[in-house]
Every structure is written in C-alpha cells, then in structure tokens.
Amino acid sequence: MKKVFFPLVLAALVAPSILAAQSPFDGTWKIEMSKVNFPNDADTYDLLNGTYQCMTCVPPYTINADGSDQAVTGHPYYDSVAIKVVNENQIEETCKKDGKVVITSTTAISPDGKTLKYEFTDSSNTNGGPPVTGSGEATRLAKGSPGGHAISGSWRTTKMESMSDNATAWTYKVDGKEITMTNPTGQSYTAPLNGKDAPMKGDPGINGVSVKMKGKSVLEETDRRDGKVVGVFRMTIAPDGKTAKASYEDMLQHRITEFDALKQ
C-alpha cells in the first residue's frame, strides 16, 4: 500500500531539459486520513461457546478463543492467532509469525452494541522498523449468533481516529522509463512503466508488481502474490500537482478504498 510539476513558462524557456526530466509523481505523498472513503463491505466475526470465527478473513479461520496461540494457514503476515476474551464487550488479539508477535489489537464494543472501537500495533510488514499503530471505529450492520459475544456480527469501518505516519506515506521517483517506489516501512520496487512485471521487496504478501503510466498524471499499479493479482492501486494527480485522488482495490476481499493524497 498497498502510493513538482509547475508549468512555469519562464522556467521552461530557461531550462527545458530540467523540466523535461520532472514527473508530477516525483516526491513524497501522504494520505489525508480525514478524506478516506472506506468500503461499504462488512467484516464479519462470530464468538460463541469459546470458538472464534473470522468469516471475512482471507482465508477464513476458526479457532479456540482461550487465549492460546492457534495455528492458521494461508496468511502471509502471520501464522498463529490468539483470542483472549477480556469481558462480554472486549477481546484482545495477538498474531505471531514464526513464534514472534507481529500484531496486537484490543477491540471493545459500546454498551448499546452498535459501535466497535479498536487499537492496534502491527509490525508484520515493517522490516524491523517502528510498528504501524492506529485506532479506528466501526458500525454494526448485522447481529451475530444469538447468545454470542458482543463482537459477533458484521461491522463496517467508518473512520480511522489515528494512524502512524509510517503507514500513510510513500515516495516516487521517475527516471526515464522506470519508476521507483519506497516507503517508511521498507517496501520498495523499481518497475518499468510499460506494465512489465518487477519484484516487490520487503513485503511478505506481495512479491511482484507492474506499473502503467496512463498519460502524465495517471498511474496504475498491480500487485501480485506468486503470480496472482491481489490488489490494484490507482492514482490521479490534480492539475495543481499538489494533490491526488487515489484508490486501492483489494482483489481478495473485493473492496475498494478511496482517499486523497497530498504532496509533502
């Protein structure tokens, strides 16, 4: 995520070769968290009689909610999950990869059962750097199993109340017919702009990428895992060169998140 062209007439007359080398994508971009449109799709969980299910995880899994590590398969960022029931309205989740804690989260349901709030720390994709941290809120769309824990049911994320900077910024550099992307959590690639495949470095869940430039201000990045498309990122830079409209289409969950980005 998975990211300064000023048409000055005088500068063009004085140094056309410099302007020709510039790309409107060059520089560091940051998501405006206040301008994120989250998908309408819901996340669905069920916690009943000591069994926890994440139905919309890809792939889904069912584990014992006894606070112990439970093996899960098919998830590139973790291989075990532990669910601890704190009380009737709160749970704690711990995910590990190769025995190392990579994700922790606390989820609490409001007394009226309509709102879910969560806080998390995620180092599953930070390559030894500071973890991604954040908090957010979701609204209940449907109830879960009768007699189940308050988390049971379907929830739609409505806002992120906070998100650490290392999860919201990335840098582009266009050099001739190639583009290089880097970000603070350690992912990077250098890819041709004609849509040919290139390796993605530093991401357990994405190992291939292809990039197409559609005109001077539209970029489309396709992410792959072992040859399968898992996501498509699209970005269109506004005429002012300072802002952009972007979206990420999660091909595994079939969801699109839209957001604005600002050049730093």
BANU-768581 format. One line per 3 residues: number of its first residue (from 1); their letters; for each residue x, y, z of N, C-alpha, C. Coordinates in pm, whole numbers, plus 50000, padded with zeros to 5 digits. Example, Ala and Ser with C-alpha at 12.3 -4.5 7.8 and 13.67 -1.06 7.14 Angstrom:
REM residues 2
1	as	51319/49431/50780/51230/49550/50780/51320/49670/50780 ~ 51285/49775/50708/51367/49894/50714/51290/50003/50787;
***
This chain:
REM residues 264
1	mkk	50059/49926/50000/50000/50000/50000/50084/50104/50000 ~ 49871/49884/49909/49926/49894/49926/49912/49941/49844 ~ 50160/50619/49700/50122/50532/49677/50042/50545/49704;
4	vff	50751/51809/49148/50663/51925/49144/50670/51979/49004 ~ 50534/51937/48971/50536/51982/48832/50458/52112/48824 ~ 50530/52224/48800/50467/52353/48783/50498/52402/48642;
7	plv	50399/52418/48559/50423/52461/48421/50456/52611/48415 ~ 50574/52642/48462/50617/52781/48462/50680/52814/48327 ~ 50623/52910/48260/50671/52944/48126/50815/52991/48130;
10	laa	50848/53072/48228/50984/53125/48235/51084/53012/48254 ~ 51053/52921/48346/51146/52810/48369/51159/52722/48246 ~ 51049/52706/48175/51055/52624/48053/51146/52687/47948;
13	lva	51147/52819/47942/51232/52886/47845/51379/52879/47885 ~ 51403/52889/48016/51541/52894/48063/51604/52755/48069 ~ 51525/52656/48118/51584/52523/48138/51488/52414/48096;
16	psi	51461/52400/47966/51365/52299/47921/51410/52157/47953 ~ 51539/52131/47954/51587/51996/47982/51557/51955/48125 ~ 51560/52049/48220/51531/52018/48358/51384/51983/48375;
19	laa	51297/52065/48315/51155/52039/48326/51116/51908/48259 ~ 51182/51876/48151/51151/51753/48079/51178/51631/48166 ~ 51274/51644/48258/51310/51531/48343/51216/51517/48462;
22	qsp	51137/51619/48489/51047/51616/48603/50925/51530/48573 ~ 50873/51469/48678/50746/51396/48669/50656/51449/48779 ~ 50528/51463/48752/50438/51508/48859/50429/51409/48975;
25	fdg	50473/51285/48953/50470/51186/49060/50590/51197/49153 ~ 50699/51258/49108/50820/51267/49188/50793/51334/49322 ~ 50844/51274/49428/50830/51332/49561/50760/51238/49657;
28	twk	50737/51287/49777/50671/51209/49881/50525/51249/49892 ~ 50439/51147/49898/50295/51167/49907/50244/51110/50038 ~ 50139/51171/50091/50083/51126/50219/49931/51126/50212;
31	iem	49872/51020/50265/49727/51008/50267/49666/51110/50364 ~ 49561/51175/50319/49482/51259/50408/49379/51170/50478 ~ 49403/51137/50604/49318/51041/50673/49176/51093/50692;
34	skv	49160/51225/50689/49025/51281/50703/48944/51268/50574 ~ 49012/51225/50465/48945/51214/50336/48958/51072/50280 ~ 48928/50976/50366/48929/50836/50326/48785/50786/50321;
37	nfp	48748/50728/50207/48617/50666/50192/48634/50515/50207 ~ 48591/50462/50320/48606/50320/50346/48501/50241/50270 ~ 48530/50115/50238/48433/50033/50165/48304/50016/50244;
40	nda	48194/49992/50173/48067/49965/50238/48059/49822/50289 ~ 48152/49738/50245/48152/49598/50284/48182/49581/50433 ~ 48131/49473/50488/48144/49449/50631/48250/49343/50662;
43	dty	48308/49354/50782/48389/49247/50839/48299/49168/50933 ~ 48303/49036/50923/48210/48952/50998/48286/48855/51088 ~ 48245/48855/51215/48306/48769/51317/48196/48697/51394;
46	dll	48236/48587/51459/48144/48519/51548/48225/48461/51664 ~ 48178/48485/51785/48243/48433/51905/48134/48373/51993 ~ 48130/48241/51995/48023/48169/52064/48076/48040/52123;
49	ngt	48046/48018/52251/48084/47894/52320/48233/47865/52309 ~ 48312/47971/52323/48457/47954/52324/48522/47938/52189 ~ 48446/47954/52081/48500/47942/51945/48488/48075/51873;
52	yqc	48598/48118/51812/48603/48245/51740/48618/48217/51590 ~ 48537/48286/51510/48546/48273/51365/48565/48410/51302 ~ 48656/48419/51209/48670/48538/51124/48625/48496/50985;
55	mtc	48501/48527/50953/48443/48478/50828/48493/48552/50705 ~ 48529/48679/50720/48571/48759/50605/48722/48771/50594 ~ 48797/48705/50683/48941/48698/50663/48968/48615/50538;
58	vpp	49083/48639/50475/49118/48567/50353/49250/48492/50374 ~ 49242/48357/50393/49121/48276/50401/49056/48284/50539 ~ 48927/48248/50550/48859/48247/50681/48925/48146/50775;
61	yti	48907/48167/50906/48959/48069/51000/48867/48060/51122 ~ 48876/47945/51190/48802/47919/51313/48900/47866/51416 ~ 48903/47929/51535/48999/47890/51639/48931/47890/51776;
64	nad	48997/47829/51873/48952/47836/52011/48987/47972/52069 ~ 48893/48032/52138/48914/48165/52196/48953/48151/52343 ~ 49064/48080/52368/49106/48055/52506/49235/48128/52541;
67	gsd	49278/48222/52454/49398/48299/52480/49527/48233/52438 ~ 49521/48110/52389/49642/48040/52346/49662/48057/52195 ~ 49786/48039/52151/49818/48050/52009/49754/47936/51931;
70	qav	49683/47974/51826/49616/47876/51741/49670/47891/51599 ~ 49714/47782/51539/49771/47787/51405/49665/47822/51302 ~ 49702/47909/51207/49619/47940/51092/49708/47931/50969;
73	tgh	49647/47904/50855/49726/47888/50732/49674/47983/50625 ~ 49764/48012/50529/49726/48092/50414/49737/48241/50433 ~ 49792/48285/50548/49806/48428/50576/49954/48464/50572;
76	pyy	49997/48546/50479/50141/48572/50463/50204/48652/50576 ~ 50124/48725/50653/50180/48813/50755/50182/48751/50895 ~ 50111/48641/50916/50109/48574/51045/50070/48428/51025;
79	dsv	50109/48344/51123/50074/48202/51112/50006/48146/51237 ~ 49982/48234/51336/49903/48192/51451/49826/48312/51506 ~ 49712/48283/51568/49626/48386/51626/49583/48340/51764;
82	aik	49586/48432/51860/49534/48405/51994/49425/48506/52024 ~ 49308/48459/52066/49196/48545/52104/49171/48528/52254 ~ 49180/48639/52326/49153/48640/52470/49025/48719/52496;
85	vvn	48929/48659/52563/48806/48728/52599/48830/48802/52731 ~ 48830/48935/52724/48853/49017/52843/48726/49027/52925 ~ 48617/49056/52858/48485/49058/52923/48381/49046/52812;
88	enq	48256/49066/52846/48149/49043/52749/48148/49143/52635 ~ 48224/49252/52649/48228/49355/52544/48367/49378/52487 ~ 48465/49301/52525/48602/49330/52483/48682/49203/52461;
91	iee	48764/49205/52357/48859/49096/52332/48996/49152/52300 ~ 49098/49068/52315/49234/49102/52275/49282/48997/52177 ~ 49353/49042/52073/49402/48952/51969/49554/48966/51958;
94	tck	49623/48853/51946/49767/48852/51926/49800/48760/51810 ~ 49869/48816/51711/49911/48736/51595/50062/48721/51597 ~ 50108/48602/51559/50251/48575/51556/50292/48520/51421;
97	kdg	50420/48540/51389/50481/48480/51270/50611/48415/51314 ~ 50621/48284/51294/50739/48208/51336/50768/48230/51484 ~ 50662/48237/51565/50677/48250/51709/50696/48391/51760;
100	kvv	50709/48487/51672/50730/48627/51712/50600/48704/51700 ~ 50569/48785/51803/50449/48868/51799/50463/48975/51692 ~ 50366/48982/51600/50371/49081/51493/50250/49175/51495;
103	its	50140/49133/51555/50020/49217/51561/49953/49199/51697 ~ 49917/49310/51759/49832/49304/51878/49718/49403/51859 ~ 49601/49368/51910/49488/49460/51899/49392/49438/52014;
106	tta	49324/49545/52050/49219/49541/52150/49092/49594/52086 ~ 48984/49519/52099/48857/49556/52038/48750/49564/52147 ~ 48679/49676/52150/48576/49696/52252/48445/49739/52186;
109	isp	48335/49684/52234/48202/49714/52183/48131/49808/52282 ~ 48064/49908/52229/47992/50003/52313/47879/49933/52388 ~ 47836/49989/52502/47729/49925/52580/47601/49899/52501;
112	dgk	47570/49985/52404/47449/49963/52324/47469/49864/52211 ~ 47594/49816/52194/47623/49713/52094/47629/49760/51951 ~ 47626/49893/51930/47620/49944/51793/47755/49990/51738;
115	tlk	47852/50013/51824/47980/50069/51780/48096/49983/51830 ~ 48192/49962/51743/48312/49887/51775/48432/49980/51764 ~ 48517/49982/51867/48639/50061/51861/48759/49969/51881;
118	yef	48866/49998/51809/48983/49912/51818/49112/49995/51817 ~ 49215/49938/51879/49350/49993/51877/49443/49879/51837 ~ 49547/49910/51759/49635/49803/51714/49780/49849/51703;
121	tds	49868/49751/51708/50010/49769/51679/50048/49658/51582 ~ 50112/49695/51469/50137/49598/51363/50279/49613/51311 ~ 50361/49511/51336/50498/49509/51285/50518/49397/51184;
124	snt	50408/49344/51130/50417/49229/51039/50480/49265/50905 ~ 50489/49394/50876/50535/49436/50743/50627/49558/50752 ~ 50697/49572/50866/50778/49692/50886/50928/49667/50879;
127	ngg	50969/49544/50851/51109/49513/50825/51203/49559/50936 ~ 51161/49540/51060/51246/49576/51173/51234/49719/51219 ~ 51161/49803/51146/51141/49941/51185/51030/49955/51286;
130	ppv	50994/50079/51322/50886/50100/51416/50756/50040/51366 ~ 50674/49985/51454/50548/49926/51410/50450/50033/51364 ~ 50356/49991/51282/50242/50074/51247/50145/50070/51364;
133	tgs	50095/50185/51405/49999/50191/51514/49877/50271/51470 ~ 49764/50243/51531/49645/50318/51495/49525/50279/51577 ~ 49418/50350/51554/49290/50319/51619/49179/50360/51525;
136	gea	49065/50293/51539/48955/50322/51449/48822/50282/51508 ~ 48720/50298/51425/48584/50274/51470/48503/50208/51359 ~ 48412/50122/51398/48323/50055/51303/48181/50057/51356;
139	trl	48086/50048/51264/47945/50049/51298/47882/49914/51267 ~ 47798/49866/51357/47735/49736/51336/47635/49742/51219 ~ 47645/49643/51130/47550/49629/51022/47453/49513/51045;
142	akg	47500/49412/51120/47414/49296/51146/47456/49229/51275 ~ 47361/49166/51342/47389/49094/51464/47448/48957/51431 ~ 47516/48900/51531/47574/48768/51515/47485/48661/51577;
145	spg	47548/48550/51613/47473/48437/51670/47406/48476/51800 ~ 47282/48435/51822/47216/48461/51950/47296/48403/52065 ~ 47317/48483/52169/47393/48437/52284/47542/48449/52267;
148	gha	47587/48500/52153/47729/48514/52129/47787/48638/52193 ~ 47918/48648/52190/47989/48765/52242/47948/48889/52163 ~ 47963/49005/52225/47920/49130/52162/47988/49157/52028;
151	isg	48108/49101/52007/48177/49124/51880/48111/49049/51765 ~ 48032/48951/51795/47969/48870/51690/47878/48957/51603 ~ 47892/48938/51472/47812/49013/51377/47896/49073/51267;
154	swr	47835/49165/51193/47901/49230/51080/47923/49377/51111 ~ 48043/49426/51076/48085/49561/51110/48146/49631/50990 ~ 48113/49757/50972/48173/49838/50866/48261/49946/50927;
157	ttk	48387/49951/50885/48477/50056/50932/48428/50191/50881 ~ 48417/50288/50972/48369/50420/50936/48475/50528/50947 ~ 48576/50506/51030/48682/50605/51040/48804/50547/51108;
160	mes	48920/50608/51076/49043/50582/51148/49070/50705/51233 ~ 49069/50687/51363/49090/50801/51452/49236/50841/51458 ~ 49325/50746/51432/49468/50777/51427/49539/50671/51344;
163	msd	49651/50710/51285/49734/50617/51209/49875/50674/51207 ~ 49973/50592/51240/50111/50641/51244/50158/50679/51104 ~ 50248/50778/51099/50293/50834/50971/50359/50730/50881;
166	nat	50423/50629/50940/50494/50531/50857/50400/50446/50773 ~ 50270/50453/50801/50172/50375/50723/50101/50458/50618 ~ 50127/50588/50613/50047/50674/50526/50129/50750/50423;
169	awt	50257/50723/50412/50342/50800/50320/50422/50707/50230 ~ 50454/50755/50111/50540/50683/50018/50605/50785/49924 ~ 50713/50741/49858/50790/50830/49770/50806/50768/49633;
172	ykv	50787/50850/49529/50810/50808/49391/50928/50885/49332 ~ 50997/50819/49241/51098/50884/49158/51093/50821/49020 ~ 51058/50904/48921/51053/50857/48782/51185/50891/48716;
175	dgk	51246/50789/48656/51374/50807/48589/51365/50742/48451 ~ 51345/50827/48350/51329/50773/48215/51204/50690/48204 ~ 51222/50561/48175/51107/50472/48155/51083/50382/48276;
178	eit	51138/50421/48392/51121/50343/48514/51070/50431/48627 ~ 51003/50367/48723/50959/50436/48843/51005/50357/48965 ~ 51054/50429/49065/51095/50367/49191/51002/50414/49302;
181	mtn	50954/50318/49381/50870/50349/49496/50941/50301/49622 ~ 50942/50385/49725/50991/50347/49857/50894/50398/49961 ~ 50893/50332/50077/50809/50383/50186/50875/50356/50321;
184	ptg	50829/50420/50428/50897/50411/50558/50898/50273/50621 ~ 50806/50184/50581/50805/50051/50640/50893/49952/50564 ~ 50964/49997/50461/51066/49915/50398/51028/49846/50269;
187	qsy	50910/49874/50215/50875/49818/50085/50934/49906/49974 ~ 50972/49841/49864/51028/49918/49752/51020/49837/49624 ~ 51020/49910/49513/51033/49845/49383/51085/49947/49282;
190	tap	51147/49897/49179/51180/49975/49060/51122/49899/48942 ~ 51025/49961/48875/50949/49890/48771/50945/49971/48643 ~ 50946/49904/48529/50926/49975/48402/50784/50029/48395;
193	lng	50766/50135/48320/50635/50200/48311/50548/50144/48198 ~ 50588/50030/48144/50510/49970/48034/50427/49850/48079 ~ 50415/49830/48211/50331/49722/48261/50399/49588/48277;
196	kda	50530/49581/48252/50601/49454/48270/50626/49429/48418 ~ 50630/49301/48454/50647/49263/48594/50783/49301/48648 ~ 50784/49334/48779/50907/49365/48851/50890/49312/48993;
199	pmk	51002/49287/49063/50990/49237/49200/50954/49347/49299 ~ 50871/49314/49396/50843/49398/49512/50931/49347/49626 ~ 51002/49436/49691/51090/49396/49801/51028/49437/49935;
202	gdp	51050/49354/50037/51014/49391/50173/50871/49369/50213 ~ 50793/49294/50133/50653/49272/50166/50621/49123/50159 ~ 50590/49058/50272/50561/48913/50269/50440/48877/50186;
205	gin	50348/48973/50167/50224/48941/50097/50220/48982/49952 ~ 50323/49056/49906/50330/49100/49766/50473/49080/49719 ~ 50493/48998/49617/50630/48978/49568/50647/49017/49422;
208	gvs	50540/49066/49359/50551/49112/49221/50463/49233/49199 ~ 50506/49320/49106/50432/49442/49079/50450/49480/48933 ~ 50349/49544/48876/50362/49602/48743/50298/49740/48746;
211	vkm	50355/49833/48670/50310/49972/48673/50287/50021/48531 ~ 50174/50088/48511/50145/50153/48384/50119/50301/48409 ~ 50178/50385/48325/50150/50528/48329/50052/50559/48218;
214	kgk	49937/50613/48254/49834/50647/48156/49831/50798/48141 ~ 49907/50848/48045/49927/50991/48035/50030/51036/48137 ~ 50036/51165/48163/50136/51218/48255/50089/51219/48399;
217	svl	49959/51203/48422/49909/51223/48558/49833/51105/48616 ~ 49830/50992/48546/49755/50876/48595/49848/50755/48602 ~ 49850/50692/48717/49934/50574/48740/49847/50459/48788;
220	eet	49878/50339/48740/49809/50218/48786/49912/50113/48822 ~ 49906/50069/48946/49998/49966/48996/49921/49840/49028 ~ 49968/49727/48976/49904/49599/49003/49996/49514/49089;
223	drr	49945/49471/49205/50024/49392/49299/49990/49245/49286 ~ 50094/49160/49295/50074/49017/49279/50144/48940/49392 ~ 50085/48827/49425/50147/48732/49517/50158/48599/49446;
226	dgk	50279/48558/49421/50304/48433/49350/50227/48428/49218 ~ 50225/48541/49148/50162/48549/49017/50015/48584/49018 ~ 49949/48579/49133/49806/48611/49142/49787/48756/49181;
229	vvg	49697/48825/49110/49669/48965/49141/49595/48974/49274 ~ 49652/49052/49369/49589/49068/49500/49539/49210/49522 ~ 49584/49305/49440/49538/49442/49459/49577/49532/49343;
232	vfr	49500/49638/49324/49530/49736/49219/49520/49875/49281 ~ 49628/49950/49269/49635/50088/49320/49629/50184/49202 ~ 49541/50283/49211/49528/50384/49106/49543/50523/49166;
235	mti	49612/50610/49093/49640/50744/49144/49634/50843/49029 ~ 49559/50950/49050/49546/51056/48951/49583/51189/49015 ~ 49684/51255/48958/49731/51381/49014/49649/51496/48958;
238	apd	49609/51587/49046/49530/51704/49006/49617/51802/48928 ~ 49555/51892/48851/49632/51991/48773/49726/52076/48856 ~ 49695/52097/48985/49784/52178/49069/49913/52107/49105;
241	gkt	49922/51975/49081/50042/51898/49110/50066/51873/49257 ~ 49978/51922/49342/49999/51909/49486/49908/51807/49551 ~ 49801/51772/49483/49703/51679/49540/49674/51567/49441;
244	aka	49620/51458/49492/49588/51344/49406/49469/51269/49463 ~ 49394/51207/49373/49289/51113/49409/49345/50973/49388 ~ 49322/50887/49486/49377/50752/49477/49277/50651/49529;
247	sye	49298/50527/49489/49215/50418/49538/49296/50290/49541 ~ 49257/50199/49631/49317/50066/49632/49205/49963/49628 ~ 49211/49878/49527/49112/49772/49511/49170/49642/49561;
250	dml	49117/49593/49671/49158/49466/49728/49088/49355/49650 ~ 49165/49282/49571/49106/49182/49483/49069/49054/49558 ~ 49122/49035/49679/49089/48916/49757/48957/48933/49831;
253	qhr	48935/49053/49884/48809/49080/49954/48709/49156/49868 ~ 48752/49193/49747/48665/49262/49652/48612/49392/49711 ~ 48705/49475/49759/48671/49602/49821/48758/49713/49763;
256	ite	48701/49833/49760/48776/49949/49711/48776/50057/49820 ~ 48894/50102/49855/48910/50214/49947/48961/50334/49868 ~ 48894/50448/49883/48930/50569/49810/48983/50673/49908;
259	fda	49080/50753/49863/49138/50854/49951/49206/50965/49872 ~ 49231/51076/49939/49308/51186/49883/49451/51179/49935 ~ 49545/51227/49855/49685/51232/49898/49740/51371/49870;
262	lkq	49833/51412/49955/49898/51542/49944/50047/51525/49921 ~ 50104/51604/49829/50248/51603/49813/50311/51680/49928 ~ 50413/51621/49988/50477/51682/50104/50587/51779/50064;
***
